[in-house]
Each structure stands twice: as structure tokens, then as C-alpha cells.
Amino acid sequence: MTDLKTQRNIAADILGIGVNRVYIDPDAADEVQMALTRRDIRALIHSGVIKARKIQGISRGRARELHIKRIRGQRRGHGSRKGRKTARSDMRRDWINRIRKQRAYLKALRDKNFLDKATYRILYRRAKGGMFRSANYLRMYIQDNRMSKRKLPEVDSVMRELRLSKSEYVKNEQRST
């Protein structure tokens, strides 16, 4: 076995890599040993006797398998979870659900003449600004500030009515087609 430490150092410097990544073809070891100058090493690099090894990465194979399992719903049980329930839920989706419920409640109050148009607009804008954390808090705010013309209905009962009216509308649409 010939000592090619000098040639390896020169090749590493030329290739701009570490000495451990320099690959020297074992069949051409004698030829490499005769190369003493940087010019000779460059010629050997050009001819393919000396090469740079690829950087060894971390295999994604296991990560891909786990990802496929998680898509299927495996490995998502209580033992695999960290953080609160809210930490795992999408904040944007939460906001969308919250604001839709608040707006639906406001529209129902306006349509049933619990609110006049001006008050409805004020409350709509405040809901958009994130002033109320739920439709129930919106109801409490309206009551506390005496913005309603009369006693407000419960949020759940209003939402139930909306769902029922929506399902009746869908049934009527299906019958007509």
C-alpha cells in the first residue's frame, strides 16, 4: 500500500472538500504516487482517477413510512400527542368556525328584529376585529350593553333553527329537481 497523503491533501484543496471525501482509484495508485505537483493532480482529476465522494445524507426512508402511516391515521393516538388539544388544531380553521357562528347569530338577530341595522353593523365590525371569543360572549356583550330591543334568545336555539331551516331548504331543492 502506497502513501498518498500528500496527493490526497492537494486534491482536497483543489476540489474544495475535506480529505476524507477524496476518492483515489486503487488501480491507478502508482500513477497518483508519481503526481507531485498541483498540475499533475488536476490532470488526474480531469481524467477521473481522483474524484470527490458525494456527501452522505440522512435517509428519508423511515420518515416516509411514518408519514404514510400518519396519513392513514396510525401513530396519532393519545400516547403520541404532545401539547394541548388546541395546540394540534389549525388556528385559521378555529377562527373561521368561530366567526361564522358569530356572524350567523348576528344575522339571525337582525332578521328577527332583535337588532337594528346600525347596531348590527357595529357588532359585525367588532366581531371581525376579534372582540368576542365566542357567540355566547357576543350574546353576553349585547345584553350587558343593552344593545338589544328585547331579551335575546340562546345561541344554541338560534343555531338549531338555522340548521333546521337549511336542511328544509335543501330537501325542497331536491324535490324540485
Secondary structure, DSSP 8 states (H G I E B T S, - for coil): ----HHHHHHHHHHHTS-GGGEEE-GGGHHHHHH--SHHHHHHHHHHTSEEE--------HHHHHHHHHHHHTTT-SGGG--S-TTTSS-HHHHHHHHHHHHHHHHHHHHHTTSS-HHHHHHHHHHHHTT--SSHHHHHHHHHHTT-SSS----HHHHHHHHHHHHHHHHHHHHHH-
